């Protein structure tokens, strides 16, 4: 018999039999919840009691934040949240000593309370105590790191150093805190601390970054610790053979050690990798001039001017090198290009004027000196030179 053929009494009887099952399925979630409550009643009751106990502290804290007076002195705390609430109330009412008491009490033993205490100590300028309290509270390190980044971007060097150091204290494995702290120290020219940070970073980095070697090497170089600079930069270059900054730093170190030939060698090695590096060609030209090799200097500086035609310093160096090499024509071209690039630079025109005067080109010399005086009417060097030219008479 199909359902359509079933008699009404039979259908009613079957529906009545299904109703208890449907009701049971409807009540199943409630049954499961009741069973869970019975199984975990002790834990849930504890949570409820704790939340109820915390409620008046939170209410009082909100009252204080709203400017209403609440007597804090007679209250006691039984857990970290209550201790932080009492600390916040005391702070809002100006009782810093009581606020610190609650935030550093045995009751307030969690990381969030330590963070609140650390912020309070920083505000009071008690940095060493703050680092001791924050030490090992790794969850707070990102906050201090972000504070340091904001201070660094705003140019507040001392604040940046403080916050990066706190981030490092909170999580000594946070490499970003070490790196940023080292950079901040170097920027502030606190070179002893820079060295200490980067030496520590070398010890804890699984694979030290090229920047670590570079920054440490530059700190050593600035301090005059040339052998240590050379050693750490060479180690960095062994690991990162295509890092331009390491070649440049090694060249600077060699020059500081009084070895221009070795410095030139580092630039030459860099140019094997980067033949279009105008700076390296320019530096090779200057080093060749220092060694009395004017023709070699001209060749290097011509490469630099070809690669960076708007860099006036290369044209001036080329002019000097060409003059030393007795190539007056090339020197004239270089000075003219430099003056065209810097029409309002009195120093450039004065250098060109002296060259023109020295080589007997008095018309060009006079024009250059007059341009100097147009820019700097009180320039005594140009005034005296023009007077001398007038006394001699112009000779084309």
C-alpha positions in Angstrom: 0.0 0.0 0.0 1.4 3.4 -1.0 1.2 6.5 1.4 -1.5 7.9 -0.9 -3.6 4.7 -0.3 -3.0 4.7 3.5 -6.2 5.3 5.5 -6.4 8.4 7.7 -6.4 6.5 11.0 -3.3 4.5 10.0 -1.4 7.7 9.1 -2.3 9.4 12.3 -1.1 6.4 14.3 2.3 6.4 12.4 2.7 10.2 13.0 2.0 9.8 16.7 4.8 7.2 16.9 7.3 9.6 15.3 6.7 12.6 17.5 8.8 11.4 20.5 11.8 10.8 18.2 11.5 14.3 16.7 11.2 15.8 20.2 14.3 13.9 21.3 16.3 15.1 18.3 15.2 18.7 19.0 16.4 18.5 22.6 19.7 16.8 21.7 21.8 20.0 21.8 20.4 21.0 25.2 21.2 17.5 26.5 24.8 17.7 25.2 25.2 21.2 26.8 23.8 19.9 30.2 26.2 16.9 30.0 29.1 19.2 29.3 28.2 21.5 32.2 27.9 18.5 34.5 31.3 17.2 33.3 33.1 20.6 33.6 31.0 22.3 36.2 34.0 23.0 38.5 36.0 24.8 35.8 33.0 26.9 34.6 32.0 27.8 38.1 35.6 29.0 38.8 35.5 31.2 35.7 32.1 32.6 36.7 33.3 33.3 40.2 36.5 35.0 38.9 34.7 37.2 36.5 32.2 38.2 39.2 35.1 39.0 41.5 36.8 41.1 38.8 33.7 43.0 37.9 33.9 45.7 40.7 37.6 46.4 39.8 36.7 46.9 36.2 33.9 49.2 37.1 36.1 51.3 39.4 38.8 51.5 36.8 36.2 52.9 34.3 35.0 55.4 36.9 38.6 56.6 37.5 39.1 56.9 33.7 36.0 59.0 33.6 37.4 61.3 36.2 35.5 60.1 39.2 37.2 59.6 42.5 37.7 56.1 43.8 39.6 55.1 47.0 42.3 52.8 45.9 44.4 52.5 49.0 42.1 50.1 50.8 41.6 47.7 47.9 43.5 44.4 47.5 44.0 42.2 44.4 43.8 38.5 44.1 44.8 38.0 40.5 46.7 39.8 37.7 43.7 41.5 36.2 42.7 43.0 39.5 46.3 44.1 40.1 46.4 45.8 36.7 43.1 47.5 37.4 44.4 48.9 40.7 47.6 50.0 39.0 45.7 51.8 36.4 43.5 53.5 39.0 46.5 54.6 41.0 48.2 55.9 37.9 45.2 57.9 36.8 45.0 59.5 40.2 48.7 60.4 40.1 50.0 57.9 42.6 52.9 56.5 40.6 54.4 54.7 43.5 51.2 52.7 44.3 50.7 52.0 40.6 54.2 50.5 40.4 53.5 48.5 43.5 50.5 46.8 42.0 52.0 46.3 38.6 55.2 44.7 40.0 53.5 42.8 42.9 53.6 39.0 43.2 49.9 38.9 42.3 50.5 40.6 39.0 52.8 37.9 37.7 51.7 37.6 34.1 53.4 39.0 31.0 50.7 41.7 30.4 51.3 43.1 33.9 55.1 43.1 33.3 54.4 45.0 30.1 52.3 47.6 31.9 55.1 48.0 34.6 57.7 48.3 31.9 55.8 51.1 30.2 55.4 52.9 33.5 59.2 52.6 34.2 60.1 53.9 30.7 57.8 56.9 31.3 59.7 57.6 34.5 63.0 57.4 32.7 64.1 54.3 34.6 65.4 52.5 31.5 67.6 49.9 33.2 64.8 48.8 35.5 62.5 48.7 32.5 64.8 46.4 30.6 65.0 44.1 33.6 61.2 44.0 34.0 60.7 43.5 30.2 63.4 40.9 29.9 62.1 37.7 28.4 58.6 39.0 27.9 58.7 38.0 24.2 55.1 38.9 23.5 55.8 42.6 24.2 58.8 42.8 21.8 56.7 43.7 18.6 55.3 46.7 20.5 58.7 48.1 21.4 60.0 47.3 17.9 57.2 49.3 16.3 57.7 52.2 18.7 61.4 52.2 17.7 60.5 52.2 14.0 58.2 55.2 14.5 60.8 57.1 16.4 63.5 56.2 13.8 61.3 57.5 11.0 60.7 60.7 12.9 64.4 61.3 13.4 64.3 60.8 17.2 67.5 58.8 17.6 67.6 58.5 21.3 64.0 57.2 21.5 64.6 54.8 18.7 67.7 53.4 20.5 65.6 53.0 23.7 62.8 51.2 22.1 64.9 48.9 19.9 66.9 48.0 23.0 63.7 47.2 24.9 62.6 45.0 22.1 65.9 43.2 22.2 65.6 42.8 26.0 62.1 41.4 25.7 63.1 38.9 23.0 66.8 38.4 22.6 66.2 36.2 19.5 64.4 38.9 17.6 67.0 39.6 15.0 65.2 42.7 13.6 65.6 44.4 17.0 69.4 43.8 17.0 69.7 45.0 13.4 67.7 48.2 13.9 69.5 48.9 17.2 72.9 48.6 15.5 71.8 51.0 12.7 70.4 53.5 15.2 73.6 53.4 17.2 75.7 53.9 14.0 73.5 56.8 12.8 73.9 58.4 16.2 77.7 57.9 15.9 77.8 55.8 19.1 80.3 53.5 17.6 81.3 51.5 20.6 77.7 50.4 21.1 77.4 49.8 17.4 80.3 47.3 17.5 78.9 45.6 20.5 75.5 45.1 18.9 76.9 43.8 15.6 79.4 41.5 17.2 76.5 40.1 19.2 74.4 39.8 16.1 77.1 37.9 14.3 77.1 35.4 17.2 73.3 34.7 17.1 72.4 35.0 13.4 72.2 31.5 11.8 73.5 33.1 8.6 74.7 36.6 9.1 73.5 39.1 6.6 75.8 41.1 4.3 74.6 44.2 6.0 75.8 42.9 9.4 79.4 42.5 8.0 79.2 45.9 6.3 77.9 47.8 9.3 80.4 46.2 11.7 83.2 46.8 9.3 82.3 50.5 8.9 82.1 50.9 12.6 85.6 49.4 13.0 86.9 51.6 10.2 85.5 54.8 11.8 87.1 53.8 15.1 90.4 53.3 13.3 90.4 49.5 14.0 91.6 48.9 10.5 92.8 45.2 10.8 89.4 44.2 12.4 87.6 46.1 9.7 89.5 44.4 6.9 89.0 41.0 8.5 85.2 41.2 9.0 84.7 42.8 5.5 86.7 40.1 3.8 84.7 37.5 5.6 81.5 39.1 4.4 82.8 39.3 0.9 83.6 35.6 0.9 79.9 34.9 1.8 78.5 37.6 -0.5 80.9 38.0 -3.4 78.6 40.3 -5.3 77.9 42.8 -2.6 79.0 46.2 -3.9 79.1 47.9 -0.5 81.7 45.4 0.8 84.1 46.2 -2.0 83.7 49.9 -1.4 84.2 49.5 2.3 87.4 47.4 1.7 88.7 50.1 -0.6 88.1 52.7 2.0 89.8 50.6 4.6 92.9 50.1 2.4 93.1 53.8 1.7 92.8 54.6 5.5 95.7 52.2 6.0 97.8 54.3 3.6 97.7 51.7 0.7 96.1 53.4 -2.3 97.3 50.6 -4.6 95.3 48.0 -2.6 92.3 50.4 -2.6 92.6 50.6 -6.4 92.6 46.8 -6.5 89.3 46.6 -4.7 87.7 49.1 -7.2 89.2 47.1 -10.1 87.6 43.9 -8.7 84.3 45.6 -8.4 84.5 46.9 -11.9 85.0 43.3 -13.2 81.5 42.7 -11.9 80.0 46.1 -12.6 81.8 47.7 -15.5 79.3 50.6 -15.6 79.9 51.7 -12.0 80.7 55.4 -12.4 81.7 55.8 -8.8 84.3 53.1 -8.9 85.8 54.6 -12.1 85.8 58.0 -10.4 87.6 56.7 -7.3 90.2 54.9 -9.4 90.8 58.2 -11.2 91.3 60.0 -7.9 93.6 57.3 -6.6 95.7 57.4 -9.8 96.1 61.2 -9.3 97.3 60.6 -5.7 99.9 58.2 -7.1 101.1 60.7 -9.7 99.7 58.8 -12.6 97.9 61.6 -14.5 97.4 59.8 -17.8 95.8 56.8 -16.0 93.7 59.2 -14.0 92.4 60.8 -17.2 91.4 57.4 -18.7 89.5 56.4 -15.6 87.8 59.8 -15.2 86.7 59.9 -18.8 84.9 56.6 -18.2 83.3 58.1 -15.1 82.1 61.2 -17.0 80.7 59.1 -19.8 78.7 57.0 -17.4 77.6 59.9 -15.2 77.7 63.0 -17.4 75.7 65.1 -14.9 78.1 64.5 -12.1 80.1 67.7 -11.9 82.7 66.3 -9.5 83.9 63.9 -12.1 84.4 66.7 -14.6 86.3 68.8 -12.1 88.6 65.8 -11.3 89.0 65.2 -15.0 90.0 68.8 -15.6 92.6 68.6 -12.8 94.0 65.3 -14.1 94.1 66.6 -17.7 96.0 69.7 -16.5 98.5 67.5 -14.7 98.9 65.4 -17.9 99.6 68.6 -19.9 96.4 68.1 -21.9 95.1 71.7 -21.8 92.5 71.1 -24.5 90.8 68.3 -22.5 91.0 70.3 -19.3 89.3 73.3 -21.0 86.4 71.0 -22.2 86.1 69.5 -18.7 86.0 72.9 -17.0 83.5 74.3 -19.5 81.3 71.3 -18.9 81.5 71.7 -15.1 80.6 75.4 -15.4 77.6 74.6 -17.6 76.4 72.0 -15.0 76.9 74.5 -12.1 76.3 78.0 -13.5 75.6 79.4 -10.0 78.5 77.6 -8.2 81.2 80.3 -7.5 83.7 77.6 -6.5 83.5 75.8 -9.9 84.0 79.1 -11.8 86.8 80.1 -9.5 88.7 76.9 -10.2 88.2 77.2 -13.9 89.3 80.9 -13.8 92.5 80.0 -12.1 93.3 77.3 -14.7 92.5 79.7 -17.6 94.7 82.4 -16.0 97.6 79.9 -15.3 97.5 78.7 -19.0 97.5 82.3 -20.4 93.8 82.2 -21.5 93.1 85.7 -20.0 89.8 86.4 -21.8 88.3 83.2 -20.5 89.9 83.8 -17.1 88.4 87.3 -16.9 84.9 86.0 -17.9 85.1 83.3 -15.2 86.3 85.7 -12.5 83.5 88.1 -13.4 81.0 85.3 -13.1 82.4 84.6 -9.6 81.9 88.2 -8.6 78.4 88.3 -10.0 77.6 85.4 -7.7 79.8 86.6 -4.7 80.5 90.3 -5.0 82.8 90.2 -2.0 85.0 87.3 -3.2 88.4 88.7 -2.5 90.3 86.0 -4.5 88.4 86.9 -7.7 88.8 90.7 -7.0 92.6 90.4 -6.6 92.9 88.1 -9.7 90.9 90.5 -11.9 93.1 93.4 -10.6 96.2 91.4 -11.5 94.8 90.7 -15.0 94.0 94.4 -15.5 97.6 95.3 -14.6 99.1 92.8 -17.0 96.8 93.7 -19.9 94.7 91.2 -21.8 96.6 89.0 -24.2 94.5 86.6 -26.3 
